[in-house]
C-alpha cells in the first residue's frame, strides 16, 4: 500500500480509473520516440467525428527537473516545468500557455506520512488560488479542495472528501459543488493474480434530484491482454479490450451501446500507443 494519505486528487482515483480510463469513442494514435540525448518526443492525433486534433509533446529530463513543451494544431504552446523533491516530499510545478498571458501558474505539492498538500496560484494581478489538503494515514484520509477567486472575492470551488483503503478495498465519499452533489465510490480487488476487480460509483445531485449509478469490472485474460466493462442506470453499456503487443505499446478497442435505444449505432473507439 502507498505511504501516507496522498493528495486530494487520489481520493476515489482507483474507482474512476476502473470505470472511465481508456474508454473512448474516438480514434487516437500516439507514438513516442527518444533521441540519443534522452529527449522524448510524443506525437498524438485524435479523430473526433469530422474533427481532427493533433499535438506534439517534447519532454526533457535533467536530474530532478522535467520540462514538457506541447504544441497543438491551434498553435497553442503549453510549457510545464516540474522540479521533483527540491526538499524531501516537495514537488514544484510551473506552467504557462502561449498566447494566453493569464495562464501562468505555480503549484506546490507536499507529501508526508500523515498529510498531503497541493496549492497553486495564478500568475496574474487578481489570481485564482487553489488549495487542497488531506490528513490521515494510508488507511483513512480526510481532505478538502478549495478555489478562491481574488478578483470577485468568492470561493469558486469547495469540496470535501473521505477515503478508506486496505489491501484489497478502497472506498470514498465526497461532497462537491459547494454541497450540491455527493459522490460515493467503491473499488475491490477480487483476484490479484488476474487483476480482477469490481467498482461502483453513485452520484446524487440535490438541485436536480438526479442519481447516476455506474458499475464496472476488469479482468486480465493473460499477462498482456485485459478486458473491462461498465454499465450505468441510463442504459449505457461499454466494454473494451486492451492488448500490450510489445512492451509499453498498447492496442485498445472500445465500444458503447445505448440499451434503451438499441436501434442507434454503437459508438466504437480505437487507440494505438507505440513506444520503443
C-alpha positions as CSV (number, residue, x, y, z in Angstrom):
1,X,0.0,0.0,0.0
2,X,1.0,3.6,-0.6
3,X,2.7,5.5,2.2
4,X,0.6,8.4,3.6
5,X,-2.9,9.6,2.6
6,X,-1.8,11.0,-0.8
7,X,-3.2,14.1,-2.5
8,X,-6.9,15.1,-2.7
9,X,-7.0,14.0,-6.4
10,X,-6.1,10.5,-5.2
11,X,-9.5,10.1,-3.4
12,X,-11.6,7.8,-5.5
13,X,-9.0,7.6,-8.2
14,X,-8.9,3.8,-8.4
15,X,-12.6,3.6,-8.9
16,X,-12.5,6.4,-11.5
17,X,-9.7,4.7,-13.5
18,X,-11.6,1.4,-13.5
19,X,-14.9,3.0,-14.6
20,X,-13.6,5.6,-17.1
21,X,-10.0,5.2,-18.1
22,X,-9.2,4.1,-21.7
23,X,-12.9,4.2,-22.7
24,X,-13.4,6.4,-25.7
25,X,-15.5,6.8,-28.9
26,X,-12.7,8.5,-30.9
27,X,-9.8,7.2,-33.0
28,X,-6.4,8.0,-31.3
29,X,-2.9,7.3,-32.4
30,X,0.2,8.1,-30.2
31,X,3.8,7.4,-30.9
32,X,6.8,8.2,-28.7
33,X,10.4,8.3,-29.8
34,X,13.7,9.0,-27.9
35,X,16.7,10.9,-29.2
36,X,20.3,9.8,-28.4
37,X,20.4,12.6,-25.8
38,X,17.3,11.2,-23.9
39,X,14.7,13.7,-25.2
40,X,11.3,12.1,-25.5
41,X,9.1,13.3,-28.4
42,X,5.4,12.2,-28.3
43,X,3.1,12.8,-31.2
44,X,-0.7,12.3,-30.8
45,X,-3.6,12.5,-33.2
46,X,-7.3,12.2,-32.4
47,X,-10.1,12.0,-34.9
48,X,-13.4,13.1,-33.3
49,X,-16.1,12.6,-35.9
50,X,-15.1,15.0,-38.7
51,X,-12.7,16.9,-36.4
52,X,-9.0,16.1,-36.4
53,X,-6.8,17.3,-33.5
54,X,-3.1,16.7,-33.1
55,X,-0.3,17.8,-30.8
56,X,3.5,17.2,-30.3
57,X,5.0,17.0,-26.8
58,X,8.7,17.2,-26.1
59,X,10.0,16.0,-22.7
60,X,13.5,16.7,-21.4
61,X,14.7,15.3,-18.1
62,X,17.8,16.7,-16.3
63,X,18.4,15.3,-12.9
64,X,15.3,16.2,-10.9
65,X,13.9,18.8,-13.4
66,X,11.5,17.7,-16.1
67,X,10.5,20.1,-18.9
68,X,7.4,19.4,-21.1
69,X,6.6,21.5,-24.1
70,X,3.4,20.7,-26.1
71,X,2.2,22.4,-29.3
72,X,-1.2,21.6,-30.7
73,X,-3.0,22.2,-34.0
74,X,-4.4,25.5,-32.7
75,X,-0.9,26.9,-32.3
76,X,-1.1,26.8,-28.6
77,X,2.2,26.2,-26.7
78,X,2.0,24.7,-23.2
79,X,5.2,24.6,-21.2
80,X,5.4,22.7,-17.9
81,X,8.5,22.6,-15.7
82,X,8.5,20.2,-12.8
83,X,11.1,20.1,-10.1
84,X,10.9,16.9,-8.1
85,X,12.0,17.0,-4.5
86,X,14.0,20.2,-4.1
87,X,13.3,19.3,-0.5
88,X,12.1,15.9,0.9
89,X,8.5,15.3,-0.1
90,X,8.2,18.5,-2.1
91,X,7.4,19.0,-5.8
92,X,7.2,22.3,-7.6
93,X,5.3,22.7,-10.9
94,X,5.4,25.9,-13.1
95,X,3.2,26.1,-16.2
96,X,2.1,28.6,-18.8
97,X,0.4,28.7,-22.1
98,X,1.2,30.9,-25.1
99,X,-0.5,33.1,-26.3
100,X,-2.8,33.1,-23.2
101,X,-1.0,35.6,-20.9
102,X,-3.2,34.8,-17.9
103,X,-2.4,31.1,-17.9
104,X,0.8,31.2,-15.9
105,X,0.5,29.1,-12.7
106,X,2.8,27.9,-9.9
107,X,1.9,24.8,-7.9
108,X,3.5,23.2,-4.9
109,X,2.9,19.6,-3.8
110,X,4.0,18.2,-0.4
111,X,3.6,14.5,0.6
112,X,4.2,13.3,4.2
113,X,3.3,10.2,6.1
114,X,0.2,11.9,7.6
115,X,-0.6,14.8,5.2
116,X,-0.8,15.6,1.5
117,X,-1.0,19.2,0.3
118,X,-1.3,20.8,-3.1
119,X,-1.5,24.5,-3.6
120,X,-1.4,26.7,-6.7
121,X,-1.7,30.3,-7.6
122,X,-2.2,32.0,-11.0
123,X,0.5,34.5,-12.1
124,X,-1.9,37.4,-12.7
125,X,-2.8,40.6,-10.9
126,X,-6.0,39.0,-9.5
127,X,-5.2,35.3,-9.4
128,X,-7.3,32.3,-8.6
129,X,-5.8,30.5,-5.6
130,X,-6.3,26.7,-5.2
131,X,-5.7,24.7,-2.1
132,X,-6.3,21.0,-1.4
133,X,-5.1,19.0,1.6
134,X,-5.6,15.5,3.1
135,X,-4.8,14.4,6.6
136,X,-4.7,10.8,7.8
137,X,-2.8,7.7,7.0
138,X,-2.6,5.2,4.1
139,X,-5.8,3.6,5.6
140,X,-8.1,6.6,6.3
141,X,-7.8,10.2,4.9
142,X,-10.0,13.3,5.3
143,X,-9.5,16.2,2.9
144,X,-10.8,19.4,1.3
145,X,-10.4,21.1,-2.1
146,X,-10.9,24.8,-2.4
147,X,-10.6,27.5,-5.1
148,X,-10.7,31.2,-4.3
149,X,-11.1,34.0,-6.9
150,X,-9.3,37.1,-5.5
151,X,-10.9,39.3,-8.2
152,X,-14.5,38.5,-7.1
153,X,-13.7,37.5,-3.5
154,X,-15.7,34.3,-3.9
155,X,-15.0,30.6,-3.4
156,X,-15.4,29.1,-6.9
157,X,-14.9,25.5,-5.6
158,X,-15.5,23.9,-2.2
159,X,-15.3,20.1,-1.9
160,X,-14.6,17.7,0.9
161,X,-13.7,14.0,0.8
162,X,-13.2,10.9,2.9
163,X,-11.3,7.8,1.8
164,X,-10.8,4.4,3.3
165,X,-8.2,1.8,2.0
166,X,-6.9,-1.6,2.9
167,X,-5.1,-4.3,1.0
168,X,-7.9,-5.1,-1.5
169,X,-10.7,-2.5,-1.0
170,X,-10.8,1.3,-1.5
171,X,-13.9,3.4,-0.7
172,X,-14.5,7.1,-0.8
173,X,-17.2,9.7,-0.2
174,X,-17.0,13.3,-1.5
175,X,-19.3,16.3,-1.2
176,X,-18.9,18.5,-4.3
177,X,-20.1,21.7,-6.0
178,X,-20.4,23.6,-2.7
179,X,-22.6,20.9,-1.2
180,X,-24.9,20.4,-4.2
181,X,-23.8,16.9,-5.0
182,X,-22.5,13.9,-3.2
183,X,-20.4,11.1,-4.7
184,X,-19.6,7.6,-3.3
185,X,-17.2,5.2,-5.0
186,X,-16.1,1.6,-4.3
187,X,-13.2,-0.4,-5.7
188,X,-12.5,-4.0,-4.8
189,X,-9.7,-6.4,-5.9
190,X,-11.4,-9.8,-6.3
191,X,-8.4,-11.8,-7.6
192,X,-4.9,-10.1,-7.7
193,X,-3.3,-12.8,-9.9
194,X,-5.6,-11.9,-12.8
195,X,-6.1,-8.3,-11.9
196,X,-9.8,-8.9,-11.5
197,X,-11.6,-6.1,-9.8
198,X,-15.1,-4.6,-9.5
199,X,-16.1,-1.0,-8.9
200,X,-19.1,1.3,-8.5
201,X,-19.8,5.0,-8.3
202,X,-23.0,6.6,-7.1
203,X,-23.7,10.3,-7.6
204,X,-26.6,12.4,-6.4
205,X,-27.4,16.0,-7.3
206,X,-29.5,17.8,-4.7
207,X,-30.6,20.6,-7.1
208,X,-31.9,18.2,-9.8
209,X,-32.6,15.2,-7.5
210,X,-30.9,13.0,-10.1
211,X,-29.0,9.9,-9.4
212,X,-26.2,8.4,-11.5
213,X,-25.1,4.8,-10.8
214,X,-22.2,3.3,-12.7
215,X,-20.9,-0.3,-12.2
216,X,-17.8,-1.8,-13.8
217,X,-15.3,-4.6,-13.7
218,X,-11.9,-5.6,-15.2
219,X,-10.1,-8.8,-15.8
220,X,-6.8,-9.9,-17.3
221,X,-7.2,-12.6,-19.9
222,X,-3.5,-13.2,-19.9
223,X,-0.4,-11.2,-18.8
224,X,-0.7,-9.0,-22.0
225,X,-4.5,-8.7,-22.6
226,X,-7.2,-7.2,-20.3
227,X,-10.9,-6.5,-20.7
228,X,-13.1,-4.0,-19.0
229,X,-16.9,-3.4,-18.9
230,X,-19.3,-0.9,-17.3
231,X,-23.0,0.0,-17.3
232,X,-24.9,2.8,-15.8
233,X,-28.6,3.4,-14.8
234,X,-29.3,5.3,-18.0
235,X,-28.8,2.1,-20.0
236,X,-25.3,3.0,-21.5
237,X,-23.2,-0.2,-21.6
238,X,-19.5,-0.1,-22.6
239,X,-16.7,-2.6,-23.0
240,X,-13.0,-2.6,-24.1
241,X,-10.2,-4.9,-24.8
242,X,-6.6,-3.8,-24.4
243,X,-3.5,-5.7,-25.6
244,X,0.1,-4.9,-25.0
245,X,1.6,-6.4,-28.2
246,X,5.1,-5.2,-27.2
247,X,6.4,-3.6,-24.0
248,X,4.7,-0.2,-23.4
249,X,2.9,-0.4,-26.8
250,X,-0.9,-0.8,-26.4
251,X,-3.8,-1.5,-28.7
252,X,-7.2,-0.6,-27.3
253,X,-10.6,-1.3,-28.9
254,X,-13.7,0.1,-27.0
255,X,-17.4,0.3,-27.8
256,X,-20.6,1.7,-26.2
257,X,-24.2,0.9,-26.9
258,X,-27.4,2.5,-25.6
259,X,-29.6,-0.4,-24.4
260,X,-32.6,1.9,-24.2
261,X,-32.2,2.9,-27.9
262,X,-30.7,-0.3,-29.4
263,X,-31.6,0.9,-32.9
264,X,-28.9,3.5,-32.7
265,X,-25.5,2.7,-33.9
266,X,-22.9,1.6,-31.4
267,X,-20.0,4.0,-30.7
268,X,-16.6,2.5,-31.4
269,X,-13.2,3.8,-30.4
270,X,-9.7,2.8,-31.3
271,X,-6.4,3.8,-29.7
272,X,-2.9,2.8,-30.6
273,X,0.1,3.7,-28.5
274,X,3.6,3.0,-29.7
275,X,6.7,3.3,-27.6
276,X,10.2,1.9,-28.3
